[in-house]
């Protein structure tokens, strides 16, 4: 079986791939993301994942590379990972009572055959109305700074959510059901 490489340092993506029960190694991509692109959200996430995958693919002659990029959108505004608690607070305040679109683009490359595929998956995340007191309490949990949109659905951030439409795992960082379907096309069977 070919070596499988996850081109990501994300602990969440690592845990999600582990859930699939496949053996893999981690080789994070050092691709510098360009968020000033004029691409539409789905195209942007696919493009970023493909560029990350291509950087890592150059290092391997016979491997399957998996790379992903997740972006959160509030309308047309990209909600990146906040750099400060003040920025996280502003994001959560803006999101209160509204819907974020979480879009993950992923790319799979077979470095031997040069076959590649890029897909994107969108999940709508509807937030409850959140008071300033609740936002402050959530920020003290320490989940906000390394998460796009300033929340972790798999952690305490889950209590801020009214409902989601789509793949839960997509919000965490990888749409597992779609990913498994695409991996089959590369000869990797999970079930």
C-alpha positions in Angstrom: 0.0 0.0 0.0 1.2 3.5 -0.8 2.3 5.8 2.0 -0.4 8.2 3.0 0.7 11.7 3.9 -1.4 14.3 5.7 0.0 17.7 4.6 -1.2 19.5 7.8 -0.1 20.3 11.3 -3.7 20.6 12.5 -4.3 18.4 15.5 -8.0 18.3 14.6 -7.3 17.0 11.1 -4.9 14.4 12.6 -7.6 13.2 14.9 -10.2 13.0 12.1 -7.9 11.0 9.8 -7.1 8.7 12.8 -10.9 8.0 13.1 -10.7 6.5 9.6 -8.3 3.8 10.8 -5.8 4.3 8.1 -2.1 4.5 8.7 -0.6 7.8 7.7 2.3 10.2 8.3 2.3 13.9 8.8 4.3 16.3 6.7 2.9 19.9 7.1 3.0 22.1 4.1 4.9 25.3 4.3 2.7 26.9 1.6 2.1 30.6 2.4 -1.6 31.3 2.0 -2.7 34.2 -0.1 -6.1 35.4 1.2 -6.2 38.4 -1.3 -7.3 36.1 -4.1 -10.4 37.1 -6.1 -11.6 33.5 -6.2 -15.0 32.6 -4.9 -15.1 30.8 -1.5 -15.4 27.2 -2.8 -12.7 27.8 -5.5 -10.4 29.6 -2.9 -10.5 26.7 -0.5 -9.8 24.2 -3.3 -7.0 26.3 -4.6 -5.3 26.7 -1.2 -5.6 22.9 -0.5 -4.1 22.1 -3.9 -1.2 24.5 -3.4 -0.5 22.9 0.0 -0.7 19.4 -1.4 1.7 20.3 -4.4 4.4 21.6 -2.0 4.4 18.3 0.0 3.9 16.1 -3.1 7.3 17.2 -4.5 9.0 15.3 -1.6 7.5 11.9 -2.4 7.8 9.5 -5.4 5.0 7.1 -4.5 2.5 8.4 -1.9 -1.0 9.7 -1.5 -1.0 13.3 -0.3 -4.0 14.7 1.5 -4.2 18.5 2.1 -7.1 20.7 3.2 -8.0 24.3 3.9 -11.0 25.4 5.9 -12.4 29.0 5.8 -15.3 30.5 7.6 -17.4 33.1 6.0 -19.9 35.6 7.5 -21.6 36.8 4.3 -18.6 37.6 2.0 -16.2 38.4 4.9 -13.6 35.7 5.6 -13.3 34.9 9.3 -9.7 33.8 9.8 -8.1 32.6 13.0 -8.2 35.6 15.4 -4.8 36.9 16.5 -6.0 38.5 19.7 -8.9 37.9 22.2 -10.3 41.3 21.2 -10.4 40.2 17.6 -12.1 36.9 18.7 -14.6 38.8 20.8 -15.5 41.0 17.8 -15.9 37.9 15.5 -18.2 36.2 18.0 -20.2 39.4 18.5 -20.6 39.8 14.7 -21.7 36.1 14.5 -24.3 36.3 17.3 -27.7 35.2 15.9 -26.3 34.7 12.4 -25.0 31.9 10.2 -21.4 31.2 9.2 -20.6 29.2 6.2 -17.7 26.8 6.9 -16.1 25.6 3.6 -13.3 23.0 3.5 -11.5 22.4 0.3 -9.3 19.3 0.2 -7.0 17.9 -2.4 -5.7 14.3 -2.9 -2.6 13.7 -5.1 -1.1 10.4 -6.1 2.5 11.3 -6.6 3.3 8.3 -8.7 0.4 8.6 -11.2 0.1 12.4 -10.9 -3.7 11.8 -10.5 -5.3 14.5 -8.3 -8.7 15.6 -7.2 -9.9 18.7 -5.4 -13.3 19.0 -3.7 -15.0 21.5 -1.4 -17.8 21.0 1.1 -19.9 23.6 2.8 -21.6 23.5 6.2 -23.9 26.2 7.5 -23.5 26.9 11.2 -26.3 28.9 12.9 -25.3 30.7 16.1 -27.6 31.4 19.0 -27.8 35.0 20.2 -24.8 35.3 22.4 -24.5 37.9 25.1 -21.3 39.8 25.9 -21.2 37.9 29.2 -21.4 34.6 27.4 -18.7 35.7 24.9 -16.4 36.7 27.7 -17.0 33.4 29.5 -16.3 31.5 26.3 -13.1 33.4 25.6 -11.8 32.3 29.0 -12.0 28.7 27.9 -9.0 29.3 25.6 -10.4 27.8 22.4 -10.8 30.8 20.2 -7.3 31.9 19.0 -6.4 28.9 16.8 -9.8 28.4 15.3 -11.2 30.1 12.2 -14.3 32.0 13.2 -13.1 32.1 16.8 -15.0 28.9 17.9 -14.5 25.2 18.3 -17.7 23.3 17.6 -16.1 20.1 19.0 -15.4 21.9 22.3 -17.2 24.5 24.5 -18.0 26.4 21.3 -20.6 23.7 20.5 -23.0 25.3 23.1 -23.0 28.6 21.1 -24.5 26.8 18.1 -28.3 26.6 17.5 -28.0 24.1 14.5 -25.9 23.1 11.6 -26.8 22.1 8.0 -24.3 19.7 6.6 -21.3 17.7 7.7 -20.3 18.2 11.3 -16.7 17.0 10.7 -16.4 19.6 7.9 -16.7 22.3 10.6 -14.0 20.5 12.7 -11.7 20.5 9.6 -12.3 17.6 7.2 -15.5 16.4 5.6 -15.0 12.7 6.3 -17.8 11.2 4.3 -16.8 13.0 1.1 -13.1 12.4 1.7 -13.6 8.6 2.1 -15.6 8.5 -1.2 -12.7 10.3 -3.0 -10.0 8.1 -1.3 -11.7 5.0 -2.8 -10.9 6.4 -6.3 -7.2 6.3 -5.2 -7.5 2.7 -4.0 -7.8 3.5 -0.3 -10.8 1.7 1.3 -12.0 2.6 4.8 -15.0 0.4 4.9 
